[in-house]
Amino acid sequence: MASSSGKPPAEEKLATVTIQAQDQFDPEKGQDGGDSPRDDQQQQKEHDEGGNSTDEHHSEDKPDDGLVRWDGPDDPENPRNWTKRRKWITIICVSCFTLISPVASSIVAPGLPAIAKDLHITQSIEQALALSVFVAAYALGPVVWGPLSEFYGRAIIIQVSNVWFLLFNLGCGLARNKQQMFAFRFLAGIGGSAPMAIGAGVVGDLFTAEERGSAIGIYSMAPVLGPALGPLAGGWIVQRVSWRWVFFASTIACGAVQAAGLLFLRETFAPVVLGRKRDRIARETGIASAALRTELDLAGKTRRQTLLIALTRPFRMLATQPIVQLLSLYMMYIYGLIYLVLSTFASLWATEYGEASGIDGLNYLSIGLGFLAGAQVTAPLQDRIYAALKRRYAPDGGPGRPEFRVPLLVPSAVLLPAGLLVYSWTAQAHTHWIWPNVGAFVFSAALIVAFQCVQAYLVDAYTRYAASAVGVVTILRSLAGFGFPLFAPAMYDRLGYGKGGTILAAIAIAIGWPSPILLWIYGERLRAAGQFST
């Protein structure tokens, strides 16, 4: 029976669907299908406003367009409209997922001698491999996990990958030979890499550019704080129980986080949320789901083709985006440095300073406290600096720019090599134990500042595809985290802590000092020429 409007009931109900996509994506023009450049300022404004402006081209008088949008600017299903409490619960939950894996990456360090004895690992390079093969897997996981999260959603990929990590990490604790240990460590690392590739995307899903600094400050502590906390916990576990309980304890913690995720973690990626709403509308109205579309759908693309586009996106970003290339190089180097320092910490305090087992692990607190101090300073400052620069450069209420994240990179680029030099030369001179720890504290604080600024810049510049952009950086920095500890012992044996640290600091200056200048001057121009930036 026809309705009063003369339209079939299903069509009339479709006419009431006024759901707007978060990024105002036009499938006919293409973003990844055709990869056509877009207006940066307009797209950034739409992101910062949560994508809630009215679309006059898809109103109720054109129900046959089939475009599923948000139910007005205050639609509670839009993750940007969630309450602050719900947003922060989500960020804390994702941060816990992200923390577990980096802790597991280094918690094994104090138990390496015992593992080597029980599993008959005789060569020092194999002992180092038992530690770093986990981080090597970080270079493979984000290639898959990040793009999949932009196709299937953040929450499901985080939880599936966490179960993957839990199972293979448990396998490490049950390993009976070195081959099993190496294989299980690598596979556990693949699962553990997902939250680090996806978490920044969750921040971009939930917060506007003006709010992201604090959220990035909380989330980004986990990937760098974890490696410092791991040896501290691992030392006491190995001393009191056995090396196998290093893996059992981290598996139990992983299970607790998984339970919390099942209770509190909800989907945040707008295209996936809209896709679920599209499917629900199709069921309620009897309209074929294929007749409806959201910004997730690419014109003329099957789901298989769309998935292939998502999986290749990180590589295309690395090949075509100079900003991604520059920031990947910088993060690759400083992330490698932290693993290099961590790999030499145990031998420095146990061998050079003669500290007892357990006590030597307390020195890792200097790195952890440095991360905490740097994060506490950076988180509020980022948002304040961003707001001040926006008032200065966009007084008419226009959108901010990712370059507003750059200023804090300047003090970080100065303090990072300075802290590294203090650590290296005081360790070389065997000064009082406090001075190497002071150097490690300054180095760590500067590193987390740089880490947070880069994360925030990438999320601002590539909001919708933040998981892919951060995934690229994660891949490269993980390769450095794998490789640096392998050559660190030979370098320090040959050059000593002082000269070795000086070379590392000089390279940090060569990369770190020009980076903020290049981003500030050329960043906007490079983004305007790109096809992925928002």
C-alpha positions as CSV (number, residue, x, y, z in Angstrom):
1,M,0.0,0.0,0.0
2,A,1.4,3.5,-0.9
3,S,1.8,6.0,1.9
4,S,0.3,9.5,2.0
5,S,3.3,10.9,0.3
6,G,2.9,8.5,-2.6
7,K,6.1,6.7,-1.8
8,P,6.5,3.0,-0.8
9,P,6.8,2.7,3.0
10,A,10.4,1.5,2.9
11,E,11.3,4.4,0.7
12,E,9.5,6.8,2.9
13,K,11.3,5.5,6.0
14,L,14.6,5.8,4.1
15,A,13.8,9.4,3.6
16,T,14.0,10.0,7.3
17,V,17.6,8.7,7.5
18,T,19.7,11.8,8.1
19,I,23.0,10.3,9.2
20,Q,26.1,12.2,8.2
21,A,29.6,10.8,7.8
22,Q,32.3,12.0,10.1
23,D,34.7,13.0,7.2
24,Q,32.2,14.1,4.6
25,F,33.7,11.5,2.2
26,D,32.4,11.5,-1.3
27,P,32.6,8.0,-2.7
28,E,32.1,9.2,-6.2
29,K,35.2,11.4,-6.1
30,G,37.3,8.9,-4.2
31,Q,39.8,9.1,-1.5
32,D,41.6,5.9,-1.8
33,G,39.9,4.6,-4.9
34,G,40.9,7.6,-7.0
35,D,43.3,9.2,-4.5
36,S,42.3,12.7,-5.6
37,P,43.6,15.6,-3.5
38,R,41.1,17.4,-1.3
39,D,40.8,20.8,0.3
40,D,43.0,20.5,3.5
41,Q,41.4,23.3,5.5
42,Q,37.8,22.2,4.8
43,Q,38.5,18.6,5.6
44,Q,40.4,19.6,8.8
45,K,37.5,21.8,9.9
46,E,35.1,18.9,9.4
47,H,37.3,16.6,11.5
48,D,37.7,19.2,14.2
49,E,33.9,19.8,14.3
50,G,33.2,16.1,14.5
51,G,31.8,16.0,11.0
52,N,28.4,17.3,12.1
53,S,27.6,20.1,9.7
54,T,24.4,19.8,7.6
55,D,24.7,18.3,4.1
56,E,22.2,20.1,1.9
57,H,22.8,17.6,-1.0
58,H,21.4,14.7,0.9
59,S,18.2,15.9,2.5
60,E,14.9,14.2,3.2
61,D,13.5,15.3,-0.2
62,K,16.1,13.0,-1.9
63,P,15.6,9.7,-0.2
64,D,16.9,7.7,-3.1
65,D,20.5,8.9,-2.6
66,G,20.9,6.0,-0.2
67,L,23.5,7.9,1.9
68,V,23.6,7.0,5.6
69,R,24.5,10.0,7.8
70,W,24.5,10.9,11.5
71,D,21.1,11.8,13.0
72,G,21.9,15.4,13.3
73,P,24.9,17.2,15.0
74,D,24.2,15.6,18.4
75,D,23.8,12.0,17.4
76,P,24.9,10.0,20.5
77,E,26.2,7.2,18.2
78,N,28.8,9.5,16.9
79,P,32.0,8.8,19.0
80,R,32.8,12.5,18.9
81,N,29.6,13.1,20.9
82,W,30.3,10.6,23.6
83,T,30.5,12.0,27.2
84,K,34.0,12.9,28.5
85,R,33.7,10.0,30.9
86,R,33.1,7.5,28.2
87,K,35.8,8.9,26.0
88,W,38.4,8.7,28.8
89,I,37.4,5.3,29.8
90,T,38.0,4.2,26.2
91,I,41.4,5.9,26.1
92,I,42.5,4.4,29.4
93,C,41.3,1.0,28.2
94,V,43.3,1.2,24.9
95,S,46.3,2.5,26.9
96,C,46.2,-0.6,29.0
97,F,46.1,-2.8,25.9
98,T,49.1,-0.8,24.6
99,L,51.1,-1.1,27.8
100,I,51.0,-4.9,28.1
101,S,53.0,-5.6,25.0
102,P,55.9,-3.2,25.6
103,V,56.2,-4.5,29.1
104,A,56.3,-8.1,27.8
105,S,59.0,-7.0,25.3
106,S,61.5,-6.2,28.0
107,I,60.3,-8.1,31.1
108,V,62.3,-11.1,29.9
109,A,65.7,-9.2,30.0
110,P,66.6,-10.0,33.7
111,G,65.8,-13.7,33.0
112,L,68.0,-14.1,29.9
113,P,70.8,-15.9,31.8
114,A,68.4,-18.4,33.3
115,I,66.6,-18.9,30.0
116,A,69.9,-19.4,28.2
117,K,70.9,-22.1,30.8
118,D,67.6,-24.0,30.7
119,L,67.1,-23.9,26.9
120,H,70.8,-24.3,26.0
121,I,71.3,-20.9,24.4
122,T,75.1,-20.7,24.2
123,Q,75.8,-17.7,22.0
124,S,75.4,-14.1,23.2
125,I,73.7,-13.1,19.9
126,E,71.0,-15.7,20.5
127,Q,70.4,-14.3,24.0
128,A,69.9,-10.9,22.5
129,L,67.7,-12.4,19.9
130,A,65.4,-13.8,22.5
131,L,64.8,-10.3,23.7
132,S,64.7,-8.4,20.4
133,V,62.8,-10.9,18.1
134,F,59.7,-9.8,19.9
135,V,60.3,-6.2,18.8
136,A,61.1,-7.3,15.3
137,A,57.6,-8.7,15.0
138,Y,56.3,-5.1,15.7
139,A,57.5,-4.4,12.1
140,L,55.2,-7.0,10.6
141,G,52.0,-6.7,12.7
142,P,51.0,-3.1,11.9
143,V,51.1,-3.9,8.2
144,V,48.0,-5.9,8.8
145,W,46.4,-4.7,12.0
146,G,46.3,-1.0,11.2
147,P,44.5,-1.3,7.8
148,L,42.2,-4.0,9.2
149,S,41.1,-1.6,11.9
150,E,40.1,0.9,9.2
151,F,38.0,-1.8,7.6
152,Y,36.5,-3.9,10.4
153,G,36.8,-1.5,13.3
154,R,39.3,-0.7,16.1
155,A,37.7,-2.6,19.0
156,I,37.4,-6.0,17.4
157,I,41.0,-5.9,16.0
158,I,42.4,-4.8,19.3
159,Q,40.7,-7.7,21.1
160,V,41.4,-10.4,18.6
161,S,45.1,-9.4,18.5
162,N,45.3,-9.4,22.3
163,V,44.0,-12.9,22.4
164,W,46.6,-13.8,19.8
165,F,49.3,-12.3,22.0
166,L,48.0,-14.0,25.2
167,L,48.2,-17.5,23.7
168,F,51.7,-17.2,22.2
169,N,53.1,-15.4,25.3
170,L,51.8,-18.3,27.4
171,G,53.6,-20.6,24.9
172,C,56.9,-18.8,25.7
173,G,56.5,-19.7,29.3
174,L,56.0,-23.3,28.3
175,A,58.8,-23.5,25.8
176,R,61.2,-26.5,26.0
177,N,63.9,-25.4,23.6
178,K,65.3,-22.2,22.0
179,Q,63.5,-22.8,18.7
180,Q,60.1,-22.8,20.5
181,M,61.1,-19.7,22.4
182,F,62.2,-17.7,19.4
183,A,59.0,-18.7,17.4
184,F,56.6,-18.0,20.2
185,R,58.2,-14.7,21.0
186,F,58.0,-13.6,17.4
187,L,54.3,-14.6,17.1
188,A,53.5,-13.0,20.4
189,G,55.0,-9.8,19.2
190,I,52.8,-9.8,16.1
191,G,49.7,-9.8,18.3
192,G,51.2,-7.3,20.7
193,S,51.9,-4.8,18.0
194,A,48.2,-4.1,17.2
195,P,47.3,-1.7,20.0
196,M,50.4,0.4,19.2
197,A,49.4,0.7,15.6
198,I,45.7,1.4,16.3
199,G,45.6,3.4,19.5
200,A,46.4,6.7,18.0
201,G,43.6,6.2,15.6
202,V,41.2,5.8,18.5
203,V,42.4,9.2,19.9
204,G,41.6,10.7,16.5
205,D,38.2,9.1,16.4
206,L,37.2,10.6,19.8
207,F,38.8,14.0,20.2
208,T,39.0,17.2,18.2
209,A,42.4,18.7,17.4
210,E,42.1,21.1,20.3
211,E,41.5,18.2,22.8
212,R,44.0,15.6,21.4
213,G,47.1,16.8,23.2
214,S,46.0,15.5,26.6
215,A,44.6,12.2,25.2
216,I,47.8,11.6,23.2
217,G,49.8,12.4,26.4
218,I,48.0,9.5,28.2
219,Y,48.0,7.0,25.4
220,S,51.6,7.5,24.1
221,M,53.2,6.9,27.5
222,A,52.4,3.1,27.2
223,P,54.7,2.2,24.2
224,V,57.8,3.9,25.9
225,L,57.0,3.4,29.6
226,G,56.4,-0.4,29.1
227,P,60.0,-1.2,28.1
228,A,61.3,0.6,31.3
229,L,58.8,-1.1,33.6
230,G,59.3,-4.6,32.2
231,P,62.9,-5.2,33.6
232,L,61.9,-3.7,36.9
233,A,59.2,-6.3,37.4
234,G,61.0,-9.1,35.7
235,G,64.0,-8.8,38.0
236,W,62.0,-9.4,41.1
237,I,60.0,-12.2,39.5
238,V,63.1,-14.1,38.3
239,Q,64.7,-13.7,41.7
240,R,61.8,-15.0,43.7
241,V,60.1,-17.6,41.4
242,S,61.6,-18.5,38.0
243,W,61.9,-17.1,34.5
244,R,58.8,-18.9,33.3
245,W,56.7,-16.8,35.7
246,V,57.8,-13.7,33.8
247,F,55.6,-15.0,30.9
248,F,52.9,-16.4,33.2
249,A,52.6,-13.1,35.1
250,S,52.3,-11.0,31.9
251,T,49.8,-13.5,30.5
252,I,47.6,-13.1,33.6
253,A,47.8,-9.3,33.2
254,C,46.9,-9.6,29.6
255,G,43.8,-11.6,30.5
256,A,42.7,-9.0,33.0
257,V,43.0,-6.3,30.4
258,Q,41.1,-8.4,27.9
259,A,38.3,-8.8,30.4
260,A,38.2,-5.0,30.9
261,G,38.1,-4.5,27.2
262,L,35.1,-6.8,26.7
263,L,33.3,-4.7,29.3
264,F,34.3,-1.1,28.4
265,L,35.8,-1.0,24.9
266,R,33.4,0.1,22.2
267,E,33.8,0.8,18.5
268,T,35.1,4.3,17.8
269,F,35.8,4.4,14.0
270,A,33.0,6.4,12.5
271,P,32.8,4.6,9.1
272,V,32.4,1.3,10.8
273,V,29.8,2.7,13.3
274,L,27.9,4.1,10.3
275,G,28.2,0.7,8.4
276,R,26.6,-1.0,11.3
277,K,23.8,1.6,11.4
278,R,23.4,1.1,7.6
279,D,22.9,-2.7,8.1
280,R,20.5,-2.1,11.0
281,I,18.4,0.3,8.8
282,A,18.4,-2.3,6.0
283,R,17.1,-4.9,8.3
284,E,14.4,-2.6,9.7
285,T,13.2,-1.3,6.4
286,G,13.6,-4.3,4.2
287,I,15.8,-2.4,1.8
288,A,18.8,-4.3,0.4
289,S,22.0,-3.3,2.3
290,A,23.7,-2.8,-1.1
291,A,21.2,0.1,-1.9
292,L,22.6,2.1,1.1
293,R,26.1,3.4,1.4
294,T,28.3,5.3,3.9
295,E,31.7,7.0,3.6
296,L,33.3,3.6,4.2
297,D,32.1,2.4,0.8
298,L,34.2,3.3,-2.2
299,A,32.4,3.9,-5.5
300,G,32.6,0.9,-7.8
301,K,34.6,-1.1,-5.3
302,T,33.8,-4.5,-3.8
303,R,34.5,-5.2,-0.2
304,R,37.5,-7.3,-1.3
305,Q,38.9,-4.4,-3.3
306,T,38.3,-2.0,-0.5
307,L,40.2,-4.3,1.9
308,L,43.1,-4.5,-0.5
309,I,43.2,-0.8,-0.7
310,A,43.3,-0.6,3.1
311,L,46.1,-3.2,3.3
312,T,48.3,-1.4,0.8
313,R,47.7,2.1,2.2
314,P,50.6,2.1,4.7
315,F,53.1,1.3,2.0
316,R,51.6,4.0,-0.3
317,M,51.8,6.5,2.5
318,L,55.4,5.7,3.1
319,A,56.3,5.9,-0.6
320,T,54.4,9.1,-1.3
321,Q,54.2,11.2,1.9
322,P,57.4,13.1,2.7
323,I,56.0,14.0,6.2
324,V,55.6,10.3,7.0
325,Q,59.1,9.6,5.7
326,L,60.7,12.3,7.8
327,L,58.8,11.5,11.0
328,S,59.4,7.8,10.5
329,L,63.1,8.4,10.3
330,Y,63.2,10.5,13.5
331,M,61.0,8.1,15.5
332,M,63.0,5.1,14.1
333,Y,66.2,6.5,15.5
334,I,65.0,7.7,19.0
335,Y,63.0,4.5,19.5
336,G,66.1,2.5,18.7
337,L,68.0,4.5,21.2
338,I,65.7,3.7,24.1
339,Y,66.1,-0.1,23.4
340,L,69.8,0.4,23.0
341,V,70.0,2.0,26.4
342,L,67.8,-0.6,28.0
343,S,69.9,-3.4,26.5
344,T,73.0,-2.0,28.2
345,F,71.4,-1.0,31.5
346,A,71.7,-4.5,33.1
347,S,75.4,-4.9,32.3
348,L,76.2,-1.4,33.4
349,W,74.7,-1.7,36.9
350,A,75.5,-5.4,37.5
351,T,79.0,-5.5,35.9
352,E,80.4,-2.0,36.1
353,Y,78.8,-0.9,39.3
354,G,78.6,-4.3,41.0
355,E,75.0,-3.9,42.2
356,A,73.1,-7.0,43.4
357,S,70.3,-8.6,41.4
358,G,67.0,-6.9,42.1
359,I,68.7,-3.7,43.3
360,D,70.2,-3.1,39.9
361,G,66.6,-3.2,38.5
362,L,65.7,-0.1,40.5
363,N,67.8,2.0,38.1
364,Y,65.1,1.5,35.5
365,L,63.0,3.9,37.6
366,S,65.0,6.8,36.2
367,I,63.8,6.0,32.7
368,G,60.2,5.4,33.9
369,L,60.1,8.6,35.9
370,G,61.6,10.5,32.9
371,F,58.8,9.2,30.7
372,L,56.2,10.2,33.3
373,A,57.6,13.7,33.9
374,G,57.9,14.4,30.2
375,A,54.3,13.2,29.5
376,Q,52.9,15.3,32.4
377,V,54.5,18.4,31.0
378,T,53.7,17.7,27.4
379,A,50.1,16.7,27.6
380,P,48.7,20.1,28.9
381,L,51.3,22.2,27.1
382,Q,50.4,20.7,23.7
383,D,46.8,21.8,23.9
384,R,47.7,25.2,25.3
385,I,50.2,25.9,22.6
386,Y,47.8,24.6,19.9
387,A,45.1,26.9,21.1
388,A,47.4,29.9,21.3
389,L,48.8,29.4,17.8
390,K,45.3,28.9,16.5
391,R,44.2,32.2,17.9
392,R,47.2,33.8,16.3
393,Y,47.2,32.2,12.9
394,A,43.5,31.6,12.5
395,P,41.8,34.5,14.3
396,D,38.6,34.1,12.2
397,G,37.8,30.7,13.7
398,G,39.4,28.7,10.9
399,P,40.8,25.3,11.5
400,G,44.1,24.7,13.2
401,R,47.1,23.0,11.6
402,P,49.1,20.0,12.5
403,E,52.2,22.2,12.5
404,F,50.9,23.7,15.8
405,R,52.3,20.5,17.4
406,V,55.8,21.3,16.3
407,P,57.1,23.8,18.9
408,L,57.7,21.3,21.7
409,L,59.9,19.3,19.3
410,V,62.6,22.0,19.7
411,P,63.4,21.6,23.4
412,S,63.1,17.9,23.0
413,A,65.7,17.8,20.2
414,V,68.1,19.7,22.5
415,L,67.5,17.8,25.7
416,L,67.6,14.3,24.2
417,P,71.2,14.3,23.1
418,A,72.2,16.3,26.2
419,G,70.7,13.6,28.4
420,L,72.4,10.9,26.4
421,L,75.8,12.6,26.7
422,V,75.4,12.9,30.5
423,Y,74.4,9.2,30.8
424,S,77.2,8.0,28.6
425,W,80.1,10.0,30.0
426,T,79.2,9.7,33.7
427,A,78.9,5.9,33.2
428,Q,82.2,5.9,31.4
429,A,83.8,7.7,34.4
430,H,82.1,5.5,37.0
431,T,80.8,8.5,38.9
432,H,78.2,8.2,41.6
433,W,75.2,6.1,40.5
434,I,72.9,9.1,40.6
435,W,74.5,10.8,37.6
436,P,73.9,8.2,34.9
437,N,70.4,8.0,36.2
438,V,70.0,11.8,35.9
439,G,71.2,11.5,32.3
440,A,68.8,8.7,31.6
441,F,66.0,10.7,33.2
442,V,66.6,13.7,31.0
443,F,67.0,11.5,27.9
444,S,63.7,9.7,28.6
445,A,61.7,12.9,29.3
446,A,62.9,14.4,26.0
447,L,62.1,11.2,24.2
448,I,58.5,11.1,25.4
449,V,58.0,14.7,24.4
450,A,59.1,14.0,20.9
451,F,57.1,10.8,20.8
452,Q,53.9,12.6,21.8
453,C,54.4,15.5,19.4
454,V,55.0,13.2,16.4
455,Q,51.9,11.1,17.4
456,A,49.7,14.2,17.6
457,Y,51.0,15.6,14.4
458,L,50.3,12.4,12.5
459,V,46.8,12.1,14.0
460,D,46.0,15.7,13.1
461,A,47.4,15.4,9.6
462,Y,45.9,12.0,8.7
463,T,42.9,11.8,11.1
464,R,40.9,9.2,9.2
465,Y,43.9,7.2,8.3
466,A,45.8,7.8,11.5
467,A,46.1,4.0,12.2
468,S,47.9,3.5,8.8
469,A,50.1,6.6,9.3
470,V,51.1,5.6,12.8
471,G,51.4,2.0,11.6
472,V,54.1,3.0,9.1
473,V,56.1,4.7,11.9
474,T,55.6,1.7,14.2
475,I,57.0,-0.6,11.5
476,L,60.2,1.4,11.1
477,R,60.8,2.2,14.7
478,S,60.3,-1.4,15.6
479,L,63.0,-2.4,13.1
480,A,65.3,0.0,15.0
481,G,64.2,-1.4,18.3
482,F,65.2,-4.9,17.0
483,G,68.5,-3.9,15.5
484,F,70.0,-1.4,17.9
485,P,70.4,-3.8,20.8
486,L,72.2,-6.3,18.6
487,F,75.1,-3.9,17.8
488,A,75.1,-2.0,21.2
489,P,77.4,-4.5,23.1
490,A,80.0,-4.5,20.3
491,M,79.9,-0.7,20.0
492,Y,80.4,-0.1,23.7
493,D,83.0,-2.8,24.0
494,R,85.0,-1.1,21.3
495,L,84.4,2.6,22.0
496,G,83.3,2.7,25.6
497,Y,80.2,4.4,26.9
498,G,81.5,7.9,26.4
499,K,82.6,7.8,22.8
500,G,79.7,5.5,21.8
501,G,77.2,7.8,23.4
502,T,78.7,10.8,21.7
503,I,78.3,9.3,18.3
504,L,74.7,8.5,19.0
505,A,74.0,12.0,20.4
506,A,75.6,13.6,17.3
507,I,73.3,11.6,15.0
508,A,70.3,12.6,17.2
509,I,71.3,16.2,16.6
510,A,71.7,15.8,12.9
511,I,68.2,14.3,12.6
512,G,66.3,16.0,15.4
513,W,67.4,19.7,15.0
514,P,66.3,20.2,11.3
515,S,63.0,18.2,11.7
516,P,60.9,20.8,13.5
517,I,62.2,23.6,11.2
518,L,61.3,21.6,8.1
519,L,57.9,20.7,9.4
520,W,57.1,24.3,10.4
521,I,58.2,25.8,7.1
522,Y,57.2,23.1,4.6
523,G,54.6,20.9,6.5
524,E,51.5,22.6,5.2
525,R,52.7,22.7,1.6
526,L,53.6,19.0,1.7
527,R,50.3,18.1,3.2
528,A,48.4,20.1,0.6
529,A,50.1,18.1,-2.2
530,G,49.2,14.8,-0.5
531,Q,46.1,12.7,-1.0
532,F,45.8,11.2,2.5
533,S,45.9,14.2,4.8
534,T,42.7,15.6,6.2
